[in-house]
């Protein structure tokens, strides 16, 4: 059986390397590297958006959530589904703007300070997201080779592979690897989910094997940290702590905007959102279901101590050898894809928003490409450092989502839809959202502030988001309105007619 797993992983690695090498040979300019020459068609966008969104955050953090809370874990991806409905209207505007990074947008609509602070927030959030992709990939390798590869060693191996392939061809490499991975993962999950449901004894067997809370809307979210039943309102607050960060990350996600900037046209950007919505709805639901089925099959033992591993563990032990190898290989590939996306994205910030903007405005394409690849390596090493010390993928995910959601999403949405949001209002919001998120987990600080337990035990998303929005509104009200030139490039323009 081990030879089968090795063969599947070898095929995946060879295919991904082949795609990376092929796309590297086509990269000649800064635009080729950062936004794939603005050439991505709608179907390529669908698969690269789907693959970049669903990674270790879903396969490990979301699965851990499902293992502990049952189908109530769907609150987490539901935030993304609602966000996608709104993104349908944002995508054409983003493609019209057609720059390279989200801080490009922040400077055009606000000022240079917003650009710099936005870059800092993105670096914190996206390297954290990359770090738990590395950790999840290390877990997969450990499950396949338990005698020879520890989780930490696997983390280093995954990090090295991702850093090398991402540095080679940039967005072009990332997007076309995603086409291969996205297609493979979707097909395998569609086949594997009913097989695992049958292994539990069908719906009746599943209900018999799991606590009744696993089938309730709020599941175990109504349990206090001490395990006592709480009110429905407190359960809903906990559900919102998963829903809201996911929603806001989706709406302000730089990876998404960069791919819209890479689209061949505004029409391709808008069409891609429809396919992305359908794919995300199906795939995220299947992932949660597979984790719940795994909980019914393996309620105790090794995986109960590390529930984040439930999907790869179930693939290894709960499916026929070939299907298990394919599902495990799909998880492996998915982690690599998402790590590549969230590593590449902040690297473009360092290059476009710091190096080209301030240090070498006239740099040649060759010099930009060299610096871009060095930035990928530098940030990859930082993400690896975080991965080694990350204890909980679920906690790391919430931290990363919160810092991005609170600091950036409000000002990004205001850029497109508010004529009153000002430059200094945006600066205040980004700084406040970042600071509150970073400070919220400081136990000594919360003790010094004497916060009541009902607040101190909550995640940072609501206080950070509230503080950022208040800062945006108040400071915007106290400072002069933006100029007509700042507003013009974000206003609604006549849409191109849709082709029949």
Phi, psi and omega per residue, in radians:
X1 nan -0.658 -3.110
X2 -1.079 -0.583 3.107
X3 -1.116 -0.605 3.126
X4 -1.124 -0.774 3.128
X5 -1.120 -0.717 3.114
X6 -1.092 -0.729 -3.120
X7 -1.119 -0.759 3.134
X8 -1.094 -0.804 3.122
X9 -1.110 -0.677 -3.138
X10 -1.100 -0.737 3.114
X11 -1.088 -0.772 3.134
X12 -1.058 -0.816 -3.123
X13 -1.105 -0.747 -3.120
X14 -1.138 -0.760 3.135
X15 -1.102 -0.790 -3.120
X16 -1.145 -0.696 3.070
X17 -1.117 -0.693 3.120
X18 -1.083 -0.756 3.095
X19 -1.088 -0.767 -3.113
X20 -1.097 -0.768 3.137
X21 -1.124 -0.788 -3.141
X22 -1.021 -0.794 -3.113
X23 -1.271 -0.527 3.109
X24 -1.067 -0.678 -3.118
X25 -1.148 -0.304 -3.109
X26 -1.705 -0.127 -3.095
X27 -1.454 2.060 -3.127
X28 -2.156 -0.493 -3.018
X29 -2.223 2.998 3.073
X30 -1.029 -0.743 -3.137
X31 -1.157 -0.640 3.075
X32 -1.033 -0.749 -3.056
X33 -1.344 -0.772 -3.002
X34 -1.473 -0.634 -3.095
X35 -2.343 0.513 3.049
X36 0.920 0.609 3.121
X37 1.139 0.317 -3.065
X38 0.850 0.920 -3.030
X39 -2.193 0.101 -3.014
X40 -1.341 2.256 3.115
X41 -1.412 3.008 -3.082
X42 -1.073 -0.736 -3.064
X43 -1.242 -0.589 3.047
X44 -1.164 -0.716 3.113
X45 -1.082 -0.732 3.132
X46 -0.977 -0.864 -3.050
X47 -1.278 -0.618 3.140
X48 -1.316 -0.594 3.055
X49 -1.167 -0.767 3.137
X50 -1.106 -0.772 -3.064
X51 -1.251 -0.657 -3.129
X52 -1.250 -0.542 -3.102
X53 -1.307 -0.695 -3.050
X54 -1.749 1.784 3.119
X55 -2.364 -2.394 -3.126
X56 -1.124 -0.458 3.082
X57 -1.037 -0.620 3.095
X58 -1.586 -0.829 -2.999
X59 -1.284 -0.409 -3.142
X60 -2.059 -0.996 3.140
X61 -1.166 -0.830 3.109
X62 -1.100 -0.675 3.118
X63 -1.169 -0.698 3.067
X64 -1.079 -0.718 3.090
X65 -1.038 -0.780 -3.138
X66 -1.184 -0.669 3.121
X67 -1.062 -0.658 -3.090
X68 -1.507 -0.498 -2.937
X69 -2.209 -0.038 3.129
X70 1.288 -2.619 -3.046
X71 -1.227 -0.170 3.022
X72 -1.085 -0.322 3.089
X73 -1.085 -0.253 3.089
X74 -1.134 -0.263 3.034
X75 -1.011 -0.597 -3.114
X76 -1.132 -1.004 3.112
X77 -1.193 -0.405 3.141
X78 -1.037 -0.552 3.060
X79 -1.043 -0.681 3.087
X80 -1.182 -0.654 -3.141
X81 -1.126 -0.749 3.104
X82 -1.143 -0.709 3.099
X83 -1.030 -0.665 -3.124
X84 -1.148 -0.599 3.092
X85 -1.071 -0.639 3.123
X86 -1.347 -0.591 -3.095
X87 -1.139 -0.462 3.114
X88 -0.913 -0.606 -3.110
X89 -1.546 -0.354 -3.119
X90 -1.483 -0.560 -2.989
X91 -0.952 -0.849 -3.141
X92 -1.096 -0.647 3.109
X93 -1.105 -0.719 -3.141
X94 -1.111 -0.726 -3.135
X95 -1.181 -0.596 3.088
X96 -1.102 -0.664 3.125
X97 -1.136 -0.775 2.905
X98 0.898 0.943 3.000
X99 -1.818 -2.611 -3.057
X100 -1.938 -0.652 -3.062
X101 -2.419 2.938 3.099
X102 -1.138 -0.703 3.057
X103 -1.059 -0.434 2.968
X104 -0.982 -0.790 3.129
X105 -1.117 -0.738 -3.099
X106 -1.110 -0.695 3.129
X107 -1.242 -0.715 -3.117
X108 -1.095 -0.676 -3.096
X109 -1.558 -0.513 -3.062
X110 -2.080 -1.719 3.136
X111 -2.815 -3.122 -3.094
X112 -1.146 -0.592 3.130
X113 -1.090 -0.711 3.088
X114 -1.095 -0.653 3.115
X115 -1.083 -0.835 -3.087
X116 -1.162 -0.807 3.129
X117 -1.136 -0.652 3.081
X118 -1.097 -0.700 3.096
X119 -1.077 -0.746 3.137
X120 -1.096 -0.788 3.132
X121 -1.074 -0.716 3.132
X122 -1.128 -0.724 3.132
X123 -1.055 -0.781 3.112
X124 -1.070 -0.874 -3.019
X125 -1.223 -0.814 -2.994
X126 -1.351 -0.555 3.040
X127 -1.214 -0.532 3.045
X128 -1.143 -0.747 3.100
X129 -1.109 -0.752 3.101
X130 -1.062 -0.670 -3.075
X131 -1.069 -0.718 -3.117
X132 -1.418 -0.241 2.913
X133 -1.166 -0.777 3.100
X134 -1.021 -0.780 -3.121
X135 -1.128 -0.737 3.110
X136 -1.101 -0.733 3.088
X137 -1.103 -0.644 3.084
X138 -1.115 -0.658 3.086
X139 -1.090 -0.715 3.139
X140 -1.093 -0.814 3.135
X141 -1.094 -0.642 3.107
X142 -1.139 -0.678 3.126
X143 -1.176 -0.573 3.134
X144 -1.364 -0.694 -3.101
X145 -2.154 1.138 -3.020
X146 -1.076 -0.483 -3.073
X147 -1.469 -0.365 -3.012
X148 -2.088 -0.421 -3.072
X149 -2.112 1.960 3.021
X150 -1.312 2.897 3.118
X151 -1.064 -0.693 3.131
X152 -1.156 -0.754 3.114
X153 -1.103 -0.736 3.095
X154 -1.051 -0.645 3.103
X155 -1.072 -0.754 3.111
X156 -1.138 -0.690 -3.135
X157 -1.128 -0.821 3.125
X158 -1.073 -0.768 -3.129
X159 -1.038 -0.776 -3.129
X160 -1.077 -0.773 -3.122
X161 -1.124 -0.796 -3.117
X162 -1.116 -0.781 -3.119
X163 -1.052 -0.779 -3.107
X164 -1.150 -0.874 -3.080
X165 -1.193 -0.600 3.123
X166 -1.227 -0.696 -3.121
X167 -1.162 -0.419 -3.019
X168 -1.160 -0.947 -2.992
X169 -2.262 0.068 3.052
X170 1.130 -2.435 -3.053
X171 -1.033 -0.638 -3.136
X172 -1.089 -0.791 3.098
X173 -1.088 -0.830 -3.099
X174 -1.051 -0.843 -3.045
X175 -1.121 -0.786 -3.064
X176 -1.385 -0.443 2.940
X177 -1.142 -0.636 3.136
X178 -1.113 -0.577 3.111
X179 -1.043 -0.818 3.132
X180 -1.124 -0.840 -3.045
X181 -1.202 -0.790 -3.090
X182 -1.056 -0.751 3.118
X183 -1.105 -0.805 -3.094
X184 -1.104 -0.846 -3.069
X185 -1.105 -0.777 -3.106
X186 -1.062 -0.817 -3.128
X187 -1.101 -0.774 -3.086
X188 -1.151 -0.720 3.128
X189 -1.149 -0.651 3.115
X190 -1.092 -0.642 3.139
X191 -1.378 -0.714 -3.010
X192 -1.261 -0.639 -3.042
X193 -1.020 -0.879 3.123
X194 -1.153 -0.504 3.083
X195 -1.140 -0.712 3.129
X196 -1.252 -0.630 3.081
X197 -1.080 -0.733 3.100
X198 -1.089 -0.640 -3.141
X199 -1.149 -0.464 3.111
X200 -1.436 -0.136 -3.090
X201 1.709 0.371 -3.114
X202 1.316 -2.986 -3.082
X203 -1.087 -0.641 3.136
X204 -1.152 -0.726 3.099
X205 -1.164 -0.627 3.124
X206 -1.132 -0.791 3.118
X207 -1.099 -0.628 -3.141
X208 -1.232 -0.518 -3.041
X209 -1.532 -0.302 -3.016
X210 -2.063 2.672 3.034
X211 -1.062 2.623 -3.088
X212 -1.092 -0.457 3.141
X213 -1.084 -0.427 -3.103
X214 -1.157 -0.216 -3.124
X215 -1.970 0.144 3.127
X216 -1.651 2.761 -3.069
X217 -1.037 -0.702 -3.108
X218 -1.818 -0.063 3.048
X219 0.825 -2.333 3.125
X220 -1.476 0.078 3.114
X221 -1.079 -0.362 -3.138
X222 -1.420 -0.031 3.114
X223 -1.491 2.391 3.071
X224 -1.324 2.924 3.067
X225 -0.944 -0.461 3.128
X226 -1.510 -0.043 3.100
X227 1.624 0.113 -3.125
X228 -1.560 2.616 3.121
X229 -1.233 2.294 3.122
X230 -1.933 3.135 -3.118
X231 -1.237 2.837 3.084
X232 -1.046 -0.676 -3.115
X233 -1.084 -0.686 3.119
X234 -1.234 -0.606 3.052
X235 -1.121 -0.660 3.111
X236 -1.184 -0.650 3.078
X237 -1.045 -0.779 3.131
X238 -1.121 -0.702 3.095
X239 -1.071 -0.709 3.129
X240 -1.164 -0.456 3.108
X241 -1.206 -0.324 2.990
X242 -1.637 -0.707 -3.055
X243 -1.173 -0.873 -2.998
X244 -1.164 -0.824 3.112
X245 -1.042 -0.660 3.131
X246 -1.159 -0.757 3.099
X247 -1.023 -0.846 -3.060
X248 -1.276 -0.588 3.045
X249 -1.107 -0.733 3.123
X250 -1.043 -0.800 -3.066
X251 -1.186 -0.533 -3.070
X252 -1.944 0.188 -2.963
X253 -1.145 2.042 -3.139
X254 -1.093 -0.638 3.111
X255 -0.972 -0.752 3.116
X256 -1.130 -0.824 -3.113
X257 -1.105 -0.675 3.110
X258 -1.073 -0.617 3.141
X259 -1.302 -0.596 3.000
X260 -1.134 -0.679 3.070
X261 -1.089 -0.476 -3.110
X262 -1.498 -0.087 -3.063
X263 -1.171 2.651 3.123
X264 -1.186 -0.541 -3.128
X265 -2.786 2.966 3.062
X266 -1.094 -0.657 3.124
X267 -1.086 -0.758 3.110
X268 -1.086 -0.678 3.131
X269 -1.097 -0.772 -3.106
X270 -1.221 -0.772 -3.141
X271 -1.061 -0.668 -3.091
X272 -1.068 -0.534 -3.116
X273 -1.163 -0.612 3.125
X274 -1.096 -0.882 3.119
X275 -1.113 -0.667 3.123
X276 -1.105 -0.717 3.133
X277 -1.087 -0.846 -3.130
X278 -1.107 -0.768 -3.133
X279 -1.111 -0.723 -3.131
X280 -1.178 -0.734 3.123
X281 -1.017 -0.803 -3.116
X282 -1.228 -0.874 -2.988
X283 -1.236 -0.732 3.124
X284 -1.112 -0.699 3.113
X285 -1.119 -0.729 3.111
X286 -1.104 -0.679 -3.138
X287 -1.121 -0.799 3.104
X288 -1.081 -0.759 -3.131
X289 -1.087 -0.763 3.139
X290 -1.072 -0.703 3.118
X291 -1.139 -0.710 3.116
X292 -1.157 -0.729 3.083
X293 -1.063 -0.704 3.109
X294 -1.107 -0.648 3.105
X295 -1.091 -0.662 3.110
X296 -1.179 -0.635 -3.110
X297 -1.386 -0.575 -3.037
X298 -2.314 1.278 -3.097
X299 -1.347 -0.205 -3.078
X300 -2.469 -3.112 3.096
X301 1.557 -2.706 -3.032
X302 -1.000 -0.783 -3.043
X303 -1.240 -0.447 3.082
X304 -1.154 -0.478 3.103
X305 -1.438 -0.373 3.111
X306 -2.376 1.228 -3.025
X307 -1.108 -0.273 3.091
X308 -1.097 -0.348 -3.090
X309 -1.585 0.155 -2.972
X310 -1.047 -0.698 -3.104
X311 -1.215 -0.911 3.079
X312 -1.103 -0.594 3.114
X313 -1.132 -0.755 3.116
X314 -1.148 -0.667 3.076
X315 -1.071 -0.691 -3.085
X316 -1.265 -0.627 -2.974
X317 -2.042 -0.275 -3.004
X318 -1.912 -0.023 -3.105
X319 -2.167 2.769 2.993
X320 -0.962 2.676 -2.954
X321 -0.921 -0.853 -3.071
X322 -1.163 -0.815 -3.138
X323 -1.138 -0.695 3.092
X324 -1.069 -0.724 3.121
X325 -1.138 -0.681 3.136
X326 -1.185 -0.736 3.128
X327 -1.161 -0.732 3.111
X328 -1.126 -0.698 3.075
X329 -1.124 -0.624 3.107
X330 -1.147 -0.727 3.079
X331 -1.063 -0.782 3.118
X332 -1.003 -0.839 -3.122
X333 -1.159 -0.653 -3.114
X334 -1.133 -0.707 3.106
X335 -1.108 -0.743 3.121
X336 -1.063 -0.777 -3.118
X337 -1.068 -0.870 -3.103
X338 -1.152 -0.672 3.077
X339 -1.050 -0.729 3.134
X340 -1.089 -0.759 -3.126
X341 -1.108 -0.809 -3.051
X342 -1.456 -0.185 2.957
X343 -1.482 -0.742 -3.109
X344 -1.147 -0.668 -3.036
X345 -1.065 -0.900 3.107
X346 -1.198 -0.421 3.070
X347 -1.115 -0.658 3.087
X348 -1.136 -0.538 3.079
X349 -1.133 -0.811 3.127
X350 -1.041 -0.686 -3.078
X351 -1.350 -0.954 -3.017
X352 -1.356 -0.645 -3.007
X353 -1.663 -0.268 3.109
X354 -2.054 -1.057 -3.040
X355 -1.136 -0.993 -3.084
X356 -1.253 -0.627 -3.054
X357 -1.283 -0.665 -2.995
X358 -2.104 -0.578 -3.011
X359 -1.666 -0.700 -3.083
X360 -2.525 1.260 -3.078
X361 -1.041 -0.500 -3.107
X362 -1.767 0.374 -3.075
X363 -1.079 2.472 3.122
X364 -1.252 2.857 3.098
X365 -1.018 -0.691 -3.122
X366 -1.103 -0.755 -3.127
X367 -1.179 -0.703 3.113
X368 -1.085 -0.712 3.141
X369 -1.117 -0.717 3.126
X370 -1.111 -0.827 -3.135
X371 -1.130 -0.657 3.126
X372 -1.045 -0.765 -3.126
X373 -1.207 -0.628 3.073
X374 -1.149 -0.645 3.116
X375 -1.115 -0.701 3.089
X376 -1.040 -0.783 -3.133
X377 -1.120 -0.785 -3.126
X378 -1.054 -0.886 -3.114
X379 -1.214 -0.553 3.071
X380 -1.090 -0.689 3.102
X381 -1.174 -0.665 3.099
X382 -1.142 -0.764 3.106
X383 -1.102 -0.671 3.119
X384 -1.105 -0.722 3.094
X385 -1.018 -0.781 3.108
X386 -1.128 -0.658 -3.114
X387 -1.101 -0.671 -3.106
X388 -1.119 -0.558 -3.086
X389 -1.791 0.089 3.131
X390 -1.420 2.105 -3.138
X391 -1.543 -0.774 -3.088
X392 -2.105 2.098 3.091
X393 -1.140 -0.663 3.134
X394 -1.099 -0.781 3.118
X395 -1.138 -0.711 3.128
X396 -1.125 -0.686 3.115
X397 -1.077 -0.837 -3.122
X398 -1.093 -0.667 3.090
X399 -1.070 -0.850 -3.098
X400 -1.134 -0.787 -3.138
X401 -1.085 -0.693 -3.078
X402 -1.185 -0.786 -3.088
X403 -1.105 -0.601 3.124
X404 -1.342 -0.788 -3.072
X405 -1.093 -0.753 -3.088
X406 -1.335 -0.684 -3.020
X407 -1.426 -0.656 -2.939
X408 -1.973 -0.717 -3.021
X409 -1.016 -0.764 3.128
X410 -1.014 -0.716 -3.094
X411 -1.328 -0.512 3.081
X412 -1.169 -0.809 3.122
X413 -1.146 -0.654 3.091
X414 -1.110 -0.568 3.116
X415 -1.058 -0.681 -3.110
X416 -1.494 -0.519 -2.915
X417 -2.180 0.008 3.120
X418 -2.140 2.280 3.070
X419 -1.612 -0.098 -3.066
X420 -1.841 -0.322 3.132
X421 -1.084 2.273 -3.053
X422 -1.875 2.969 -3.128
X423 -1.044 -0.824 -3.082
X424 -1.327 -0.408 2.988
X425 -1.148 -0.726 3.106
X426 -1.143 -0.744 3.120
X427 -1.049 -0.798 3.139
X428 -1.086 -0.709 -3.121
X429 -1.154 -0.786 -3.136
X430 -1.108 -0.811 -3.121
X431 -1.124 -0.743 -3.101
X432 -1.188 -0.803 3.138
X433 -1.059 -0.728 3.116
X434 -1.156 -0.813 -3.081
X435 -1.115 -0.779 -3.126
X436 -1.120 -0.726 3.128
X437 -1.095 -0.791 -3.120
X438 -1.152 -0.570 -3.072
X439 -1.486 -0.383 -2.953
X440 -1.112 -0.572 -3.126
X441 -1.469 0.039 3.118
X442 -1.398 1.819 -3.056
X443 -1.069 -0.742 -3.115
X444 -1.104 -0.660 -3.140
X445 -1.165 -0.759 3.137
X446 -1.149 -0.590 3.090
X447 -1.182 -0.704 3.139
X448 -1.133 -0.592 3.116
X449 -1.397 -0.158 3.122
X450 0.982 0.822 3.098
X451 -1.213 2.433 3.075
X452 -1.133 2.649 -3.097
X453 -0.954 -0.616 -3.106
X454 -1.078 -0.448 3.043
X455 -1.627 -0.767 -3.054
X456 -1.075 -0.508 -3.099
X457 -1.506 -0.085 -3.108
X458 -1.511 2.749 3.040
X459 -1.247 2.957 -2.985
X460 -1.367 -0.207 -2.909
X461 -1.002 -0.822 -3.048
X462 -1.262 -0.797 3.074
X463 -1.108 -0.685 -3.124
X464 -1.187 -0.772 -3.137
X465 -1.147 -0.760 3.128
X466 -1.053 -0.801 -3.125
X467 -1.104 -0.704 -3.117
X468 -1.167 -0.757 -3.123
X469 -1.164 -0.728 3.089
X470 -1.062 -0.770 3.116
X471 -1.066 -0.738 3.132
X472 -1.079 -0.806 -3.084
X473 -1.219 -0.855 -3.049
X474 -1.153 -0.852 -3.108
X475 -1.177 -0.634 3.078
X476 -1.096 -0.673 3.124
X477 -1.157 -0.540 -3.089
X478 -1.549 -0.155 -3.074
X479 -2.071 2.791 -3.065
X480 -1.077 2.599 3.137
X481 -1.115 2.698 3.088
X482 -1.128 2.765 -3.122
X483 -1.355 2.858 3.103
X484 -1.082 -0.624 3.142
X485 -1.126 -0.682 3.112
X486 -1.138 -0.627 -3.084
X487 -1.422 -0.464 -2.959
X488 -1.048 -0.776 -3.036
X489 -1.332 -0.068 3.113
X490 -1.957 0.039 -3.103
X491 -1.384 2.814 3.107
X492 -1.233 2.264 3.093
X493 -2.083 2.945 -3.122
X494 -1.130 2.282 -3.117
X495 -1.394 2.584 3.009
X496 -1.216 2.477 -3.136
X497 -1.117 2.542 3.114
X498 -1.347 2.445 3.100
X499 -1.219 2.573 -3.138
X500 -1.193 nan nan
